[in-house]
Amino acid sequence: MDDVADVLIVGAGPAGATAALAALRARPDATVRLLDAAGFPRDKACGDGIAPHALLELEALGVRDLTAGHQPVSWLDLRTPGGVRVLARPPRPNYVIPRKLFDARIVAAAVDAGATLVQHRVRRIELRRIGLGDEVVVLDGEFAGRVLIAADGANSVLRRAIGLPRNPDDQLAVAVRGYAVEHLDDRPIDAGPAQLIDMQDQAWPAYVWSFPLADGSGRANIGYGRLRSQLSARRQLWGELERLLPDQPGADLRAHHLPLSTWRPRQPDGRVLLVGDAASLINPLTGEGIFYAVRSGRLAGAAAVSPGGRAAGAVYRQALNGSLGRHLRHTSALARLSRHRPALDAALAAAGTRPAMLDRLVDVGLGDGLVPAALLPVTAGTYLRRLGRRAPSSAD
């Protein structure tokens, strides 16, 4: 215990690496250790979609050139279970970059900033007192830190170790991802590459996606996801993906969990901070998690080096609530309404005719946006009319 890090981070994905960058930005003399079970570069099952919101977070920490070698994907092709289709071009383009490359670039930036990367699989956590009563977090009897940031993903060992349960099955999605030849279908020739999200009526909420890598290879990231509560066996995912995209036989198929933000554990006081997937920060409308990962990582990294390590959890919880609390309440409410499929159809149909409203809706799904007030009467009204209640008006 002679070598106690100021910040110990488990998981070197976007959340953990961003936390390291933020801690070192706030305190350049801090000792920051990043532990990960894998060596980098390593693959990570994901849709590979990188929203501009996440890139802006990383640029603010001095990380640039993350998109090198990949062209922007400027279009979204959205289709609802009821057949509404919107082909939209948001103000800022998205990118599709394999996580093997994207994550390695962020980790390299964190190491360049002064973090130490160690390959180690964590199995045990404990609190110990050293010296004159100073308390530290110890992992496997080998690594010690004044503050621990848990960025170890959807199946977080550290989250379980501090007594927090996993998401219930109706708030946990499972998806399968693969790579195939880009799916062009019937888009207008001048629309260019588009991220296809085709929401499925069967087992709703569920959707299939095809995201072009736009790296000159002609390949796309394809996948299918649905709630764990609607799934009897993971092999169903493979079968549905093959049925929905029959012309795109996928290679390198891998499944992964998505703990939705509609059910999140309360960030505890103390020295252990939960970020990214470990904190159940996955957008319930889109399955997007990288923006949440880097935003929560940035806030946790800053909190970890704030005065008084014992209070880091409370400092981080307050910062996270101030930054994302209102947005998360909006996404939770909209996710509940969208379980009623006609409400989702009505919302996207309305947004498709109003570019400004659609742009704000995209910010809800990919960043920290709020549901446009003008959309609420449309969405909630459809749902309430089904229940035989009065729909809200613009004056409500």
Residue pairs with C-beta under 8 A, 6 or more apart in sequence:
1 128
1 130
1 136
1 138
1 144
3 144
4 130
4 136
4 144
4 145
4 146
5 31
5 32
5 33
5 143
5 144
5 145
5 146
6 23
6 27
6 30
6 31
6 32
6 145
6 146
6 147
6 304
6 305
7 19
7 20
7 23
7 30
7 31
7 32
7 33
7 145
7 146
7 147
7 149
7 301
7 304
7 305
8 33
8 35
8 137
8 139
8 143
8 144
8 145
8 147
8 148
8 149
9 16
9 19
9 20
9 32
9 33
9 34
9 35
9 115
9 148
9 149
9 151
10 16
10 35
10 36
10 122
10 139
10 148
10 149
10 150
10 151
10 152
10 157
10 158
11 35
11 36
11 150
11 151
11 152
11 153
11 276
11 278
12 20
12 34
12 35
12 36
12 40
12 103
12 107
12 110
12 117
12 151
13 36
13 44
13 99
13 103
13 151
13 153
13 276
13 293
14 54
14 102
14 103
14 106
14 276
14 290
14 293
14 294
14 297
15 151
15 275
15 276
15 277
15 278
15 293
15 294
15 296
15 297
15 300
16 34
16 36
16 149
16 151
16 152
16 275
16 276
16 297
17 34
17 103
17 106
17 107
17 109
17 110
17 115
17 297
18 57
18 58
18 61
18 106
18 110
18 293
18 294
18 297
18 298
18 301
19 149
19 151
19 275
19 297
19 298
19 300
19 301
19 304
20 32
20 34
20 110
20 113
20 115
20 301
21 58
21 61
21 62
21 63
21 106
21 109
21 110
21 113
21 115
21 297
21 298
21 301
22 61
22 297
22 298
22 299
22 300
22 301
22 302
23 30
23 32
23 301
23 302
23 304
23 305
24 30
24 32
24 110
24 113
24 114
24 115
24 301
25 61
25 62
25 113
25 301
25 302
26 301
26 302
26 305
26 306
27 305
28 114
30 114
30 305
31 116
32 110
32 114
32 115
32 116
33 115
33 116
33 118
33 143
33 145
34 107
34 110
34 111
34 115
34 116
34 117
34 118
35 118
35 119
35 120
35 122
35 139
35 143
36 117
36 118
36 119
36 120
37 119
37 120
37 121
37 122
38 119
39 119
40 103
40 104
40 107
40 117
41 100
41 101
41 103
41 104
42 100
42 103
42 104
43 98
43 99
43 100
43 252
43 254
44 99
44 100
44 103
44 256
45 99
45 175
45 176
45 177
45 254
45 255
45 256
46 99
46 177
46 221
46 256
46 290
47 175
47 177
47 209
47 211
47 221
47 223
47 287
48 96
48 97
48 98
48 99
48 102
48 177
48 211
48 213
48 221
49 94
49 95
49 96
49 195
49 211
49 221
49 288
49 290
50 66
50 67
50 94
50 95
50 96
50 97
50 102
50 290
51 94
51 288
51 290
51 291
51 366
51 367
52 92
52 93
52 94
52 366
53 291
53 363
53 366
53 367
53 368
54 290
54 291
54 293
54 294
55 66
55 67
55 95
57 291
57 294
57 295
57 298
58 66
58 106
58 109
58 294
60 298
61 298
62 109
62 113
63 105
63 106
63 109
65 105
66 97
66 102
66 105
66 106
67 95
67 97
69 101
69 215
70 95
70 96
70 97
70 213
70 214
70 215
71 193
71 214
71 215
72 93
72 94
72 95
72 214
73 93
73 94
73 95
73 96
73 192
73 193
73 194
73 195
73 211
73 212
73 214
74 89
74 90
74 93
74 94
74 192
74 193
74 194
75 87
75 88
75 89
75 187
75 191
75 192
75 193
75 194
75 195
76 86
76 87
76 88
76 89
76 90
76 94
76 194
76 195
76 197
76 362
77 85
77 86
77 87
77 187
77 194
77 195
77 196
77 197
78 85
78 86
78 87
78 88
78 197
78 199
78 348
79 85
79 86
79 196
79 197
79 198
79 199
80 199
80 341
80 344
80 345
80 348
81 199
81 200
81 201
81 204
81 341
81 344
81 345
82 201
82 341
82 342
82 344
82 345
83 345
84 345
84 348
84 349
84 352
86 348
86 349
86 351
86 352
86 358
87 187
87 188
87 191
87 194
88 352
88 355
88 358
88 362
90 358
90 359
90 362
91 359
94 195
94 366
95 214
96 195
96 211
96 212
96 213
96 214
96 220
96 221
97 213
98 213
98 221
107 117
110 117
111 117
118 143
120 140
120 142
120 143
122 139
122 140
122 152
122 157
122 158
123 140
123 157
124 139
124 140
124 141
124 161
125 137
125 138
125 139
125 148
125 158
125 161
125 162
125 272
126 137
126 138
127 135
127 136
127 137
127 138
127 271
128 135
128 136
128 138
128 144
129 135
129 136
130 136
130 144
135 271
135 310
136 144
136 145
136 146
136 271
137 144
137 145
137 146
137 147
137 148
137 271
137 272
138 144
139 145
139 148
146 271
146 309
147 271
147 272
147 273
147 303
147 304
147 305
147 309
147 312
148 158
148 271
148 272
148 273
149 272
149 273
149 275
149 297
149 300
149 301
149 304
150 156
150 158
150 159
150 272
150 273
150 274
150 275
150 278
151 275
151 276
151 278
151 293
151 297
152 158
152 159
152 278
153 276
153 277
153 278
154 256
154 257
154 258
154 259
154 277
154 278
155 166
155 257
156 274
156 277
156 278
158 272
158 274
158 278
159 166
159 265
159 274
159 278
160 166
162 268
162 272
164 265
164 268
164 274
165 265
166 172
166 259
167 259
167 260
167 263
167 280
168 229
168 263
169 227
169 228
169 229
170 227
170 228
170 229
171 259
171 260
171 262
171 263
171 280
171 284
172 227
172 228
172 229
172 257
172 258
172 259
172 260
173 225
173 226
173 227
173 228
173 257
173 258
173 260
173 282
173 287
174 225
174 226
174 227
174 228
174 231
174 234
174 237
174 255
174 256
174 257
174 258
175 223
175 224
175 225
175 226
175 237
175 255
175 256
175 258
175 287
176 223
176 224
176 225
176 234
176 237
176 238
176 241
176 253
176 254
176 255
176 256
177 221
177 222
177 223
177 253
177 254
177 255
177 256
178 221
178 222
178 223
178 241
178 250
178 251
178 252
178 253
178 254
179 219
179 220
179 221
179 222
179 250
179 251
179 252
180 210
180 219
180 220
180 222
180 245
180 248
180 249
180 250
180 251
181 218
181 219
181 220
181 248
182 193
182 210
182 212
182 213
182 218
182 219
182 220
183 196
183 210
183 220
183 222
183 245
183 247
183 248
185 196
187 194
193 212
193 214
194 212
195 209
195 210
195 211
195 212
196 209
196 210
196 211
197 207
197 209
197 286
198 207
198 208
198 209
198 244
199 205
199 206
199 207
199 344
200 206
200 207
200 208
200 226
200 240
200 244
201 341
203 226
203 227
203 230
204 339
204 341
205 226
205 227
205 335
205 338
205 339
206 224
206 225
206 226
206 227
206 230
206 240
207 224
207 225
208 222
208 223
208 224
208 240
208 241
208 244
208 245
209 221
209 222
209 223
209 224
210 220
210 221
210 222
210 245
210 248
211 220
211 221
211 222
212 219
212 220
213 219
213 220
213 221
220 248
222 241
222 245
222 248
222 250
223 241
224 237
224 240
224 241
224 244
225 237
225 258
225 287
226 237
226 240
228 257
231 237
234 255
237 255
238 253
241 250
241 253
242 249
242 250
257 277
258 277
258 282
258 287
258 289
259 277
259 280
259 282
260 280
260 282
260 283
260 284
260 335
261 280
261 281
261 282
261 283
261 284
261 292
261 328
261 331
261 332
262 284
262 331
262 332
262 335
262 336
263 280
264 279
264 280
264 281
264 328
265 274
265 279
265 280
266 317
267 273
267 274
267 279
267 313
267 316
267 317
267 320
268 313
269 311
269 313
269 314
269 317
270 310
270 312
270 313
271 309
271 310
271 312
271 313
272 313
273 300
273 303
273 304
273 312
273 313
273 316
275 281
275 293
275 296
275 297
275 300
276 289
276 292
276 293
276 296
276 297
277 289
277 293
279 296
281 289
281 292
281 293
281 296
281 324
282 288
282 289
282 292
283 289
283 292
283 331
283 365
283 366
284 331
284 332
284 335
285 331
285 334
285 335
285 338
285 364
285 365
286 365
286 366
288 365
288 366
291 366
291 367
291 368
292 324
295 323
295 324
295 368
296 320
296 324
299 316
299 319
299 320
299 323
300 316
300 320
302 319
303 312
303 313
303 315
303 316
303 319
304 312
304 316
306 312
306 315
323 368
324 368
326 370
327 364
327 368
327 369
327 370
330 364
330 369
330 370
330 371
331 364
333 371
334 347
334 364
334 371
334 379
337 343
337 344
337 347
337 379
337 380
337 383
338 344
338 347
338 379
340 382
340 383
340 386
342 382
342 383
342 386
343 379
343 380
343 382
343 383
344 379
345 382
346 378
346 379
346 381
346 382
347 361
347 375
347 378
347 379
348 361
350 357
350 375
350 378
351 357
351 358
351 361
351 375
352 358
354 374
357 372
357 374
357 375
360 369
360 370
360 371
360 372
361 369
361 371
361 372
361 375
362 369
363 369
364 370
364 371
374 394
376 392
377 391
377 392
377 393
377 394
377 396
380 391
380 392
381 391
381 392
382 391
384 390
384 391
384 392
385 391
